[in-house]
Amino acid sequence: MGYDSAFKGRYSIKNIYRDWLKWVLKSFIEILGYTERSIGLLHASGRLSAHALFTDYFLENKFEETEVIPPPYFEDALKFVQRFLSTIITPLSSKISITLENENNAILDIKNSVFTYEVRNSRIPLCSFISGFVEASLERMLNYYRELRHKEYFAHVVERKCKGMNNPSCIFEIKIRELPLEGTEAIKKDIIEDPTQSSKLSEIQSSVVTWIKKRIRFDEVYRNWIIYVWSSILRIMGLNEITQGILHATGRRAGQQAYHEYIDHSKIKLPKTFPNMMHLLKVFVQEVLVGLSEVDVELQLLTDEKAFLILQESPYTLGFPQGTFIPVCDVIAGELEASLERIIKKVNYNGASKVYVREVQCKTLGDPVCKFEVTLMD
């Protein structure tokens, strides 16, 4: 039975990316709990993500042959952060604007933050990842010139209003503090104040923004989210068995929603044999659950109650080097469990009611592939 046409072409990478944010990220935060600890975790993750992005795009120069220099002034740095937010970090957020109040203060307004999708009546603001990202980004950009200015810069960003708390938009207060930098020798010529250098910097920033708009495809934005955001969150949490359990539970919750949206709504005739069920799941994983259609998924059937699904490349391993102590694709394991349980219950397959999925190989462990063992249980 062929299911390849059931999903292919029906859902754009943008829709899948939106659903990943809406279901996986929302489920993850709900399982952690809307608490001060969770907000602090997201804030720290935002800072870590900004440091990684700064290294990649400025220090390692991912802008090909363009000479990339961080914006020298607070206002210019804010504009650049705004472009990164809208293009790479939160591309589905709408109407991102920044108002400069004075040389050290600004207001960031996001009408629809990705962190508030389908969330209402929260008691605390939910977008602390963005707060941390903006903080660290501004510090890295402005401190790039600290020896020239004999100053060190510290940013403080706080979300004052949040759409998840039923406000019209998410409002962030940005403050920059300057402290004298000790131990630097006097520099006679400050290139930042040189009009010719300032003009050159302006041209460079313009060319970089053009590069962003023309070169970054939406599938790359999805990868950026996995690399910068997801991996940063997991690093801050710590990769351990507790984190594994949270990821697995996140996958189960997100998998139930994905099944309802992509299988129930598509009115696919559910298979009644285990091989056909697994073939449906293979296509479901490849076209929907991992969000990147070029991911190659292999199916190995063992019995009428056990099989392996093998991913040549899992997006959840992006951003993690080999040598990680635990597999990191438990979101996929949880999604597979929840989806297959829905199927076997609806077709009443051989009295089975539970599914157990575990990742037995993972690229982060040094394995060549990510391999999932799927077992039906009474």
N, C-alpha and C positions, 0 to 999 in steps of 0.2 A: 504494500500500500504506500503510495507516494504522498508525502505531506509538504514537499518542498515549495509548492506554489501557495500553500496556505498562508505563509507569512511573507515570502519574498516579494518585494515591490509594494507591499501594502503599508509598510511603516518606514518612514524616513529615519535616518540616524538622529535627526533633531527630536522626533517624537520619542524614540527610544531613550535618548539622553534625558529628555524631560521626565520620562517615567522613572528612569533610574534615580534621578534626584527626588522625585515625588515619593517613590515607594521605598527605595533602599535607604536613602539618607534620613527620611522622615521616620521610618521604622527603627533605624539605628538610634536616633536621638530619643525616640519614645521609650525604647528598651533601657537606655541609659537613665532616663528620667529627666524631666525638666527641673533640674536642680542647679544650685550655685556651682556645684562640683562639675557638672556637665558643661555649664557655660564657661567655666575656667578652662576646661579641657579643650573646648573648641577655640577659645581665645589663644591658648598656647599653640594649638595646631595651626591657626592662621599665621602666627608669627613664624613658625618653622617653615610653613609653605612659602612665605614671602622670601625668607633667606634662600631657600632652594631655587626659587624662580629668579631672584636677583643674580645668583651665581650662574645659572644657565644662560640668561638672556643678556647680562652685562659682562660678567667676567669671562665666561666661556664663549661669548659672542655668537649666539645662535642666529643672529641677523645676517648670516652669510658674510659678505665683504663690507657691510656697513660698519663704520666705526661708531660704536655705541658708547656714549658717555652719559651718565645719569644727569638729569636736570639739576641745575645749580641752585635754583631758588625755590622757596616754599610753594609759591603759586604754580610754577612750572612742574614741580614734583607732584603736586595734587592733580594736575591735569593728566599727567602720565599715569598715575595710579588709577584715575578714573577710566582711562582707556584700557588698562590691563584688567580692571574689574569687569568692564562691559564686553571685552573681547575674549579673554582667556579664563578668568576665574568665575564670573557669574554672568555668562552670556545670555541667559534666559531672564535675568532681571531686567526690568524696563525702567526707562526714565531715570537714569543715574545722573545726578547733578551735584556740583560742589559750589558753595558760596564762600568766598574769601571775606572774612570779617575784618581782619587786620593782618599784620605781618606774621602773627603767631597763632591765629585762630581761624577755624573754618567750620562749615557745616556740610555734611554729606547727607544727601537725601536719595533714598532708593524706594521707588514706588512699589515694586514687587520683587522682594528678595527671594532667592531660591530657597532660603532656609525657612521661609514661612509658608510654603505651599501647603494648602489644605489644613493649616493650623489656625485655630481660633481660641480665644479665651485663655491664652497662656498667662501665667502669673508673673513671668519674668521674660525679658527680651531674649530672642533666640539667635541673633545674628552676630554673636561674639567672634565667630571665625573671621568675619569681615573686619571687625574692630582690630583683631590681632594682625590681620594681613596688612591693613592700612598703616598701623603703627610701625611694624618692622620695615615695610617698604619705604616709608618716609625717612626713617632713621638711616637705612642703608644708603639711600640716595644722597641725603644731605651730609652725612658723615664721610662720604667719598671725598669731600673737599675740606675736611676739618683741619688738616695741617695748614692749608692756605688761609683759612679764616681764623685759626687759633681758637676754635670753638668746637664743642661736642654737642650734638643735638639729641634730645629725647622726645619721643612722641607719646601722647596719651589720648586714646580714642575710646569713647564710651557711647554705647547705644542708649539714647535718651527716650526714644519712642520706637515701638516695634509693631509691625502689621499683625504679627501673631497675637498681640495683645489688643487687637481690634482698633488700632490706629490706622489712619489713611495710608501711611507710609512708614518706612524705617528711617529715623533721624539719628545721625551720629555727630557727636561733638568732637572736634579735633583740636588739640592744643600741642604746640611745640615749645619746648623749653631749651634755652641755650645756656651752656656752662663754659667758662674759660677752660681751654685745653692747656694743661701745664706741660713744660718740658719741650716745647717746640721752638726752634730757632726762628728769628725774624726773617721773613721773606720780603724782599724789596718790591717785587712785582706780583700782584695778585691777578692771575689770568682771568679770574671770574669777573673782575671789574674792567678788563680790557675790552673795549667795544668790538674789536675784530674777533676776539675769542667768543664773545657773547653771541655775535652774529653766526659764527660757525656752529656753536652749540644749538642755536635755534634751527639751523638747516638740518643738523643731524637728527634732532628730535622729530622734525617733520618727515624726514625720510624713513625713520623707524616706524612711525605711525602708519605711513603708507604701506610699508612692508607688512605690518600686522594685518591690515584690512585686506590685502590682496593675497597673502600667502597662506594664512592659517585657515584650513578647512574645518568643518564642524566635527569630523571624526578626530581631528587633532585636538580640538577643544575638549572632547570627551576624554581623550588620553591624558591631557593636561590635568583634568579634574582628578583622574585616578592617581596620577603621579604626584601632583602637588598637594591635593586636598586629602584624598583618602589615605594615602600612605603616611601623611603627616599626622592625621588623627590617630592612626594605629600605632605609630611610633611613640606618640605622647602617652597613649594608654598603656603601652607595653605589650609585647607579643608573648602571650602566655595562654594557659588553658582557659582562664576566665574570659580573655578577649575572644578566643575561639568560640566559646559558648555564646557570647553576645553576637558574634558574626553569624553563627548558625541560626540563632533565633531571629535575627534580622532577615536572613534569607527566607526563612519559613513565612514570616509575615509578608514580606515583599512578594514571595512566590504565589501566595494566595491571591493577591491583588493582580499580579501579572496573568495568572491563569484565568481569572474572571474576565479581564480586559481582552486578552489576546486569543483565548481558546473559546470561552463561552460566547463572547460577542461575535466571533468569527463563524459560529455555528458549525464547527468542525465535527464530523461524525466520529465519535470516540471509538478507538480500536478495542477489540475484545480479547486479543491475544497479547501475551507479554512482548514478543518480538516487535509487533506493530506499535505497542505503547512506547517502547524504548526508541523506536525510529521517530515517532512523533516528538519525544523529548529531545532527541538528538537535534532535530531541526529547530525546535523551540529554543534550545540553548544557543545554537549557532546564530539564529536570526534575531532573537529577542533578549534572552537573559544576559548574555555578555555584551550586547549592544554593538558589537563590531562584526559585520557580516563576513569579513575575511578570515575570521578565526576558523581553523579547520578542526572539526569534531569527528572523532572516530567512535564507532560503536562495536563492542565485543560482547556477544551473547554467550553466557556460560550454561545456564539452565533456564527453565521457565520461571525462575524466581530470583535469578541473579545475573547481573551484567556489569560491564565496565563502560564508562564514557571517558574518552581521552581527549583533552584539549592540547593542541600543539602550542597554543599561546593563550594564556588566561590574562585578561586585562587587570585582574586583581593582583597580579604579581609585578606589575609595572611599578617602578620606584623602589623595589626591594632587591638588594643584591643576593646572590647565592650565599648560603651559610646561615640563613634565618633559622631559628630553632623550631618553629612550628609552621605548618602549611597555612597559607593566608587566604585560601579560596573558599572558606566555609560558608560564605554568602551563597555561592552556587550550590553547595551541598544542601543547604536549607531550602533553596528554591526548588531543587529537584525533588526533595522529600515532599514538600507541600503540594506541588503540582501532580506528582504521581499518585499521592494519596487521594486527591480529588478524583482522578480517573478511575482507580480501582474500586472506589466506593460507588461511583456512579454506574459502572458496568457490573459490579458485584463479582469481581474476578476471584474465583477459587477460594472464597471466604477470607481472603487477605484484607486487612484493614489498616496496617501500618507499613511504612517504608523507612528503611534505614540507609542513609547515604553518608559515606565518609570519604575524605580525600586521602588516598593511600600513597600518592606520589605528588610532589609539588616542585615547581621549578625553583622556588626559594630555598628548598632543601638540597638543591644540587641535582635533582632528577631532570631528565630530558623533557618531560611532559608533566601536565597536571592530570592525574588519573583519579576518577571517582568510582567507588564500588557501590552499586545499587542493589539492595536486597529487600525482597518482600517478606513481611512477617505477618503471622496470624494475629 
